[in-house]
Amino acid sequence: MKRASENDVLIFVTVETPAPFLAMSLKERAKALNIPENKVDQNIIIIDAASYQTLRENIQSLFDTLAYAIRKYKASF
């Protein structure tokens, strides 16, 4: 949350919680930390392996998706 509030773009890979539920949880955490909700929307990119079997079961597909997201959104490490 701190890095997102500082405008770092971050990639969050979820394998347990579907993206819509994770996004709600992240926004609630941001609210508790007095971080504007738009910082979460703008700076946290979620890769939803929980909802997409291919990403969970094919590690190369997950890595390719992650590499694409890092390039596209210029994510921080």
Backbone as CSV, one residue per row, in Angstrom:
resi,resn,N_x,N_y,N_z,CA_x,CA_y,CA_z,C_x,C_y,C_z
1,MET,0.806,-1.178,0.000,0.000,0.000,0.000,0.862,1.260,0.000
2,LYS,1.920,1.213,0.785,2.795,2.391,0.854,3.364,2.722,-0.516
3,ARG,3.864,1.707,-1.203,4.462,1.960,-2.521,3.417,2.410,-3.526
4,ALA,2.228,1.861,-3.471,1.152,2.306,-4.365,0.788,3.757,-4.074
5,SER,0.802,4.134,-2.801,0.487,5.523,-2.436,1.555,6.492,-2.920
6,GLU,2.749,5.967,-3.182,3.860,6.792,-3.691,3.950,6.730,-5.211
7,ASN,2.898,6.210,-5.848,2.776,6.126,-7.311,3.675,5.094,-7.968
8,ASP,4.156,4.113,-7.193,4.834,2.974,-7.805,3.754,2.043,-8.342
9,VAL,3.949,1.530,-9.544,3.012,0.567,-10.114,3.467,-0.827,-9.705
10,LEU,2.541,-1.583,-9.132,2.852,-2.897,-8.589,1.973,-3.964,-9.220
11,ILE,2.518,-5.164,-9.340,1.772,-6.306,-9.862,1.468,-7.227,-8.679
12,PHE,0.206,-7.591,-8.532,-0.232,-8.494,-7.471,-0.787,-9.739,-8.155
13,VAL,-0.135,-10.883,-7.941,-0.612,-12.148,-8.507,-1.395,-12.863,-7.415
14,THR,-2.662,-13.146,-7.692,-3.483,-13.858,-6.731,-3.817,-15.254,-7.254
15,VAL,-3.611,-16.244,-6.411,-3.933,-17.620,-6.789,-5.048,-18.186,-5.913
16,GLU,-5.464,-17.428,-4.897,-6.494,-17.908,-3.987,-7.784,-17.103,-4.058
17,THR,-7.677,-15.796,-4.107,-8.844,-14.918,-4.053,-9.079,-14.296,-5.425
18,PRO,-10.263,-14.449,-5.992,-10.552,-13.827,-7.292,-10.359,-12.304,-7.233
19,ALA,-9.957,-11.738,-8.338,-9.595,-10.330,-8.418,-10.642,-9.368,-7.851
20,PRO,-11.936,-9.524,-8.129,-12.893,-8.560,-7.585,-12.889,-8.509,-6.050
21,PHE,-12.742,-9.667,-5.406,-12.699,-9.703,-3.947,-11.390,-9.128,-3.421
22,LEU,-10.297,-9.428,-4.095,-9.009,-8.877,-3.707,-9.013,-7.363,-3.844
23,ALA,-9.556,-6.856,-4.930,-9.605,-5.403,-5.141,-10.389,-4.719,-4.022
24,MET,-11.515,-5.311,-3.638,-12.292,-4.732,-2.532,-11.479,-4.734,-1.244
25,SER,-10.773,-5.816,-0.988,-9.954,-5.915,0.215,-8.831,-4.877,0.214
26,LEU,-8.191,-4.708,-0.928,-7.112,-3.719,-1.022,-7.638,-2.301,-0.798
27,LYS,-8.818,-2.017,-1.330,-9.416,-0.688,-1.131,-9.773,-0.454,0.328
28,GLU,-10.239,-1.493,1.009,-10.538,-1.369,2.445,-9.261,-1.123,3.247
29,ARG,-8.196,-1.806,2.870,-6.908,-1.570,3.547,-6.423,-0.157,3.304
30,ALA,-6.574,0.303,2.079,-6.161,1.675,1.755,-6.938,2.673,2.604
31,LYS,-8.249,2.442,2.719,-9.080,3.338,3.516,-8.596,3.359,4.970
32,ALA,-8.289,2.187,5.511,-7.820,2.099,6.891,-6.491,2.820,7.085
33,LEU,-5.697,2.894,6.028,-4.389,3.554,6.092,-4.435,5.001,5.599
34,ASN,-5.641,5.491,5.335,-5.830,6.861,4.822,-5.107,7.091,3.502
35,ILE,-5.124,6.076,2.651,-4.551,6.173,1.307,-5.722,6.319,0.339
36,PRO,-5.672,7.307,-0.547,-6.787,7.489,-1.485,-7.046,6.233,-2.322
37,GLU,-8.323,5.892,-2.475,-8.715,4.693,-3.221,-8.191,4.711,-4.653
38,ASN,-8.109,5.889,-5.246,-7.634,5.968,-6.631,-6.180,5.515,-6.763
39,LYS,-5.408,5.579,-5.691,-4.020,5.083,-5.734,-4.009,3.572,-5.940
40,VAL,-4.972,2.890,-5.326,-5.086,1.435,-5.506,-5.491,1.136,-6.946
41,ASP,-6.511,1.843,-7.429,-6.999,1.622,-8.794,-5.923,1.886,-9.841
42,GLN,-5.144,2.921,-9.635,-4.151,3.334,-10.634,-2.854,2.549,-10.552
43,ASN,-2.482,2.110,-9.364,-1.119,1.629,-9.172,-0.968,0.158,-8.801
44,ILE,-2.072,-0.560,-8.601,-1.967,-1.990,-8.308,-2.660,-2.759,-9.426
45,ILE,-1.879,-3.526,-10.162,-2.368,-4.346,-11.263,-2.510,-5.766,-10.738
46,ILE,-3.695,-6.339,-10.889,-3.943,-7.685,-10.370,-3.939,-8.691,-11.524
47,ILE,-3.132,-9.732,-11.359,-3.166,-10.885,-12.267,-3.932,-11.965,-11.525
48,ASP,-5.069,-12.342,-12.079,-6.013,-13.217,-11.401,-5.839,-14.686,-11.806
49,ALA,-4.889,-15.347,-11.163,-4.695,-16.771,-11.421,-5.724,-17.613,-10.667
50,ALA,-6.420,-17.008,-9.710,-7.459,-17.732,-8.981,-8.636,-18.064,-9.890
51,SER,-8.926,-17.172,-10.821,-10.081,-17.360,-11.706,-9.734,-18.004,-13.037
52,TYR,-8.439,-18.043,-13.372,-8.038,-18.552,-14.680,-7.133,-19.768,-14.512
53,GLN,-7.701,-20.911,-14.782,-7.020,-22.185,-14.600,-5.698,-22.248,-15.364
54,THR,-5.672,-21.690,-16.562,-4.455,-21.725,-17.378,-3.289,-21.063,-16.644
55,LEU,-3.552,-19.954,-15.978,-2.486,-19.271,-15.255,-2.022,-20.080,-14.046
56,ARG,-2.941,-20.781,-13.415,-2.590,-21.607,-12.255,-1.818,-22.857,-12.639
57,GLU,-2.182,-23.446,-13.756,-1.631,-24.764,-14.088,-0.498,-24.740,-15.091
58,ASN,-0.308,-23.619,-15.757,0.748,-23.514,-16.750,1.681,-22.376,-16.349
59,ILE,2.783,-22.732,-15.718,3.693,-21.721,-15.166,4.242,-20.803,-16.254
60,GLN,4.458,-21.334,-17.449,4.959,-20.493,-18.547,3.928,-19.435,-18.923
61,SER,2.675,-19.811,-18.935,1.604,-18.855,-19.226,1.556,-17.759,-18.162
62,LEU,1.709,-18.153,-16.897,1.740,-17.165,-15.816,2.928,-16.226,-15.970
63,PHE,4.110,-16.781,-16.251,5.301,-15.946,-16.436,5.153,-15.008,-17.627
64,ASP,4.591,-15.509,-18.711,4.378,-14.659,-19.894,3.410,-13.508,-19.568
65,THR,2.359,-13.819,-18.838,1.389,-12.793,-18.446,2.036,-11.778,-17.517
66,LEU,2.817,-12.248,-16.585,3.519,-11.361,-15.661,4.506,-10.463,-16.400
67,ALA,5.269,-11.026,-17.317,6.233,-10.231,-18.102,5.509,-9.171,-18.926
68,TYR,4.392,-9.543,-19.529,3.598,-8.588,-20.307,3.115,-7.442,-19.415
69,ALA,2.590,-7.770,-18.243,2.077,-6.745,-17.335,3.192,-5.816,-16.865
70,ILE,4.345,-6.361,-16.572,5.488,-5.534,-16.131,5.869,-4.554,-17.231
71,ARG,5.948,-5.045,-18.475,6.306,-4.168,-19.592,5.224,-3.124,-19.840
72,LYS,3.983,-3.566,-19.920,2.880,-2.661,-20.269,2.689,-1.559,-19.239
73,TYR,2.733,-1.922,-17.970,2.437,-0.950,-16.904,3.696,-0.366,-16.264
74,LYS,4.873,-0.786,-16.776,6.150,-0.298,-16.231,6.204,-0.462,-14.710
75,ALA,5.919,-1.683,-14.287,5.810,-2.006,-12.861,7.156,-1.978,-12.175
76,SER,7.122,-1.662,-10.889,8.310,-1.650,-10.039,8.593,-3.055,-9.537
77,PHE,9.820,-3.274,-9.098,10.193,-4.563,-8.509,10.416,-4.386,-7.043
